[in-house]
Amino acid sequence: MTIANGADGGIDVRLFKSEPKLPIAIVQCKAWSKAVGVKEVRELLGVMANEKVARGIFITNGSYTPDALAFGASNPIQLLDGQAFLQKMQDLDSAAQDKLAAFAFDGDYKTPACASCGIKMVKKKTFWGCSNYPRCRTKIYFKNAAA
């Protein structure tokens, strides 16, 4: 498994079985409060075709529109909403759940990583800034901080 970093709209994870050059699936994740629409699922199919990957997985903490569900069902794209994703984790045995939790909380998970570069950000007075500044100007402002 490799995790891609970059602006949203790209692949978030590539899943591999044995041949490290050919992923068996690509994963797109959206943490949205609104339902994911058919446009986003269609874009994943386009990336799959471009990368010559036969399977796609789309994960959201929310839900999907009926059109997105229909499109995913008619293509090799698995759509997991928040409930389905949680259920997959709960279906794991306790040892696998513990291993997943250890992986999820390994390292400095309180410091955000830059969405463009994937490296840890630096805390400034009113925002987190990319460590690659000025080459990368990505910022995350603190709540109630002036932009």
N, C-alpha and C positions, 0 to 999 in steps of 0.2 A: 504494500500500500504506500502510495506517495500522496502528499497533500500539496496541492498547487496554491500558490499565493498570487494574488492579482486582483484587479478590479472585478467587481461582481459581474456576472454574465459569463464567466469562464468556468472551467472545471474546478471543482473543489477537491476531489479525491480521484485517484486512479487506482483501481484494484487489479492486482496481479495474482496469477496462480503459480506458475513455475517459470515461464519465459519472461524475464524482466523487461524485455523491449516491447512486449505486446500486452497491454492491459486487457483483462477480460470484461471490464465494465468501467464506466466513468460515472461519477456522482456529482450532482449539483445540489446545493443546500440553500435554502432561503429561510431566514428567521423573520417572517412577516406576520403582521397582525391581520392583513387582508388575505383573501383566498388567492392562491396561485392560479393564474389563468392559462389558457391554451397557448398563448404566445410564448411563455417561458418554457413550456414543455416542448413545443415545436422547435425552439432554439436549441434545446438539448439534443433533439434528434438530428439537427443540422450539424452540431459538433460531433456527434457520434459518426455520422457519415464522413465528415471531413477527416476524422482521426481513424476511420476504418475499425471502429469498435462496435460489436454487435449488440451490446447490452447497456442500457442506461438506468440509473436509479436517481430519482428526484425525491429529496427529503425536505419537508417543511414542518415547522412546529405548529403551523396552522392547519389550513384545509385547502382543497382544490375546488375549482368551479366544475360544474357538470361537463362542460366542453373539454376541460383539461383531463378529467377522468376518462371520458370517451376516447380522446386522442391517445392517452397513455395505454388504454386497454387494446387499441388497435395497432399498437407499435410495441417493440421490445423495450418498453420503459416501465419500470416498477415505480409506482407512486406511493410514498409513505407519508402519511400525515402524522401529526404529533402523537395521536393515540396509537397508531400502528407502530411507530418507531419505539415508543415506550413499551409496548407489548413485546416487541422483539427482544428488548433488553431484559424484560421480566421473564421471558421464556428461557433465558440462559440459566445454567445451573449456578449455584452459589459461588463456586470457584471461578467460573468465567465472569460473573458479575463483579467479584472482588478484583480480578485482574483488569477489567475494564475501568473500574473506579480508580485503581492505582495509576493506570495510564492517563486517564482524564485529569487527574490532579497532580501529576508529576511535574516538578519544576515550578517555576514562577508563573502561576496562572492568574495572578492578580495584576500583572503588568500586561497591558494589551500589546499585541503584535501589529505591526503596520499591515494594512490590507494590501498595499502595493508591493512591499518588499519582503514581508514575512518575518522581519526581525523585531526584537523588543523595542518599544518606544521609550522616550525619555520624558519624565515628568517635568513640566514647566509650571509657571505660576497659575495659568488659567486653562491649560490644555496639555494633552500628551502630544509630543511631536516625534516624527520619524528620526531615528538615529542617523539616517543617511542625508539629513538636511545639509546643504541646500539642493542636492541632486533630487531628493524626494521631499515634497512639501506636504505630505499627508499629516493631518491633525485631527485629534478628537478632543473637542472642548468639554470641560467639566460642566455639569449641570449648573445652571444659573450663572455661568461665566460669560462675560462679554466676548463677542466674536472678534 
